[in-house]
């Protein structure tokens, strides 16, 4: 089984962070651009906020301010890791009935 979409996002953050730490301009720009280009704008303000943060990171990279970009990417990565941990904490059988689904969604 392959990586989940959420795990792929986290892995892309890892590449972006390592690239910033290594001051690898090309790889850092490609990784952050991948994160930006993968945004789903059906999620409105959340996607717009992430878009602005990714653009800011790209601006930092272009200005050779790699550390600032890396710090922001690290914070965003931690947020995604938290989402993944919470998602994995929900038992797989919790979604087998409509009542269980409602209970999980309401929580």
Secondary structure, 3 states (H helix, E strand, C coil): CCCCHHHHHHHHHHHHHHHHHCCCHHHHHHHHHHHHHCCCHHHHHHHHHHHHHHHHHHHHHHCCCHHHHHHHHHHHHHHHHHHHHHHHHCCHHHHCCHHHHHHHHHC
